[in-house]
Amino acid sequence: PDKRLVELFQMKYDYHNAKALVKGAAVGADADRLLMEGGRWSAAQVKEAFQRDSLREFTGPFRRAVVQARETLNGGNDPQLADFVLDRAYFAEMAETARAVGSPFLEGYVRLLIDAANLRSAVRCARMGKGSDFLSQVLLPGGNVEVHVLTSGKGNDLAAVFRAGPLSDAAAAGAALTAPGSGELTAFERLCDDAVMGYLAQARRIPFGEQAVVGYLYAREAEFTAIRTILSGRMAGLDADTIRERLREAYV
């Protein structure tokens, strides 16, 4: 398969490691236990380059985002702002890779991921009582739903905004949780992920092409996520029903 297909799924681990290293450096803590393998570069490679302050061997978007995130934290700003810098670069790099591959299916997948991320941000911002100015800083461009549509509405408008798309169920659940103290987000988060899984499940009907590869890669990643969810739940002493509620739909 096209190497870029694999890299698209590896990117999130690189950006996760960048977040851990940037925050660790800001507070003088060792981030080793938070680093994850599975990226385009090993965790050790990213850590070593970060500590040497030499990121020339990495892609331009990743390199620039790490530098900007580090400057953001060194300037005394909210660590959340550094996360936003890295998230924006991550989704932009994913979108560019999907366009380079030339796959409408893959581009649709990335747009849906952006929509899901923006829906989560809209719900959380509403719960925190944040206004449209703050929301506009955290929303990501490139989704099926335009950023200005999300910033111009209210939390309870989310169901209508996403009604015609795969995130309709998630948006309806999220709209009911926009008030402070309105309940846990566990089921809402699961519905967001299940919507992405539902989109990729279409690949099962296409025997040849990048769809099958993309579906396989996502299925393997979903398996690892399920294992981590079960293990972390057991370590936290959660009962089986609670852990089961947190598991996402499987790609079968």
N, C-alpha and C positions, 0 to 999 in steps of 0.2 A: 504494500500500500504506500501511498504518498507519505513521505516522512513528516510532512506538515500536519497530516491528520493526527498523528501520534503526539506531535509537539503541542497541538491545540489543547489536548487533555493534560499535558504535563505542565503547562504554564502556571496553573493555580498553585502548584507546590513551590515553584520558584518565588512567586509573589508572597505566598504564606511565609516562606523562609525570610524573605526581605523584611516583612513586617516584624517578625520576631527579632531579627538582628538590629533593626533600626530602634525598636523600643528598648531592647536590652542595652544597647549602647547609650541610650539617653538616660537610663537610670543606673548604669554601671552594673548590670546583672548579666550572668552567663545565660545565653539563650539556647544552649545545646539541647536541653530536654524538650524544647518546643519545635526543633527542626524536623523536617520530614523528607524522606527520600521519595523518588518518583518524578522529579522534575527533569527539565532538559539538562540541567547540571546537577551534580551531587550536592548534598547539603554542605559537605566539606569544602567543595570548590567555591560555593557562594560565600561561605563564612570566611575563607581565607582571602578572597578577593575583597570582601567588604572590609576586613581588618586592615588590609594593605592599602585600602582606598584606591584600588585599581580595578576598574570594571570594564576595561577595554575589550575583554573577550566575550562579553555578553551583548545581547541585542540592544540597539539604540533606545527603544522605548523603555526597556527594563532598566538600563543604566541611568537614563535621565530621571526616571521615577524614583529610584533609590536615592539619588543625589538630592532631589527636591524634597522627598520625605524626610531625609536626614536634616536638611536645612530647616524644614518646618518645625521639627522637634527641638533642634538646637536653638531656634529662635524663641523658645518658650511657649509655643502654641499647643493647643489641645492635641493629644495623641490621636484622637479620632480624625483630625484633619490629615495627619500623615497616612492613615488608612485610606482615606478618600483619594489621596494622590495616587497611591499604589493600585487601588481598585479601578480607578479611571484608566490608568495605563494598561492594566490587565485586560479589561474588556475591549479597549481600543486595539490592543495587539491581537486578541482573539478575532475580532472583526476583520482586521487586515489580513490575517492568515486565511480566514474563510474565503475572503474575496480572491486571494491569490490562488487558492485551490480551484476556484471557479465552480463551486457547488452551491446551487440554490438551497439544497437541503441543509447543508452545513451553515449557510448564512442565516437560514431560518432558525436553526438551533441557537446560534449566538444571539440573535434578536430576542428570542424567547428568554434566554438567560438574563439579558439586560432588563427585559420587562419584569421578570421575577425579582431581580435585585431592586429595581425601582419600586415595585409594589411593597416589598419588605420595608424599604426606606420610608415610603409614604405612611405606612401603618405605624412604624416606630416614631416618626416625627410627630404624627398626630397624637400619639399616646403621651409624648413628652411636652405637648403644647407648643411645639415649634411652628413658626410661621412659614410662609412661602419663600421668604428670603433665604432662610436656612435650608429649606428643602431643595431649592434650586442649586445650592452648592453641592449637595450630595447625590442628586439624580444623575444618571448616566445617559449620554446621547446614544442614538443608534438602535433603539428598540422599536417595536411596532407602534407603541403608544408614545407620542411626542412629549418631551419634557414639559412644554408649556401647558399641555392639557392637564398634567398632574399637578402643576403648581397653581393653576387657576381654580381648582376645585377644592372641596373639603373632604375630610376623611370618609364621610358616609357616601360620597359620590363615587368611590372606587368601584363598587359593584357595577355601576352603569358604565364606567369607563372601560372596564375589561369584560363586559358582558358577552361580547361576540367572539372572544378568543379562548384559548385553552386554559387561561388563568381565571376563568369566570367563577369557578367554585372557590378558589383561593381568595379572590377579591371579595366575594360575598362574605366569607368567613372573616377576612381582615377588616372589612367595613364595620363589622359588629364588635371589633376589638380596639377601635381607635380612641375610645375614651379612657382616661387614666384609670387604672384599676379594674378594667373591664374583663379581665381573665388572662389565662396563659396563652402564649402564642404557639404552643407545641403543635396543635392540630393544623393551624394556619401554615406553619413552616412546612409541615409534611405535605399539605396540598400543593404548595408551590413546587416542591421537588417532584411530586407525582405528576404535575402538569408537564414538566420537562420529560419525565419518563414516558408519558403518554405520547408526546411528539416523536420521541426516538423509537417508540415501539412500532411506528409505521415502517421502519426499516426492515422488519421481519417479512414484509410482503414483497420486498425487492431482492431477488437472489444475487444480483451482480451490481457492482458499483460501490461508491464510497459509503452509501447508506449502511450496508452490512458491516463495514469496518467501524464506522462511527457507533453503530448500535452495540457492537461487541465491546469496544473500548469503554463505553458508558456502562455497560452491564458489569464489566469487571470492576470498575470503579465503585459502582453501587454495592457490589458484594463486599468490598473492603470497608465501605462506609457502614454497612450493616454489622460487620464484625466489630468495628470500633465502637458502634453504638451499644452492642450487646455487652462487650467487655467493660466499657466505661460504666454502663448501667449496673452491672454486677459488682464492680468495685465500689460504686456509690451506695450499694445496698438497696437498690430499687427492686421492687417485686416484678414478676414476669409480665403482668398486665401493663404496668407502666412502661416497661421496656418495649413491649409489643406496640404500644401506642406511638412510640417514637420511630419505629421502623418504617421505611419508605416502601412503596410498591416495588416488586422485583421485576426485572426484565426477563420475561419468559417467552 
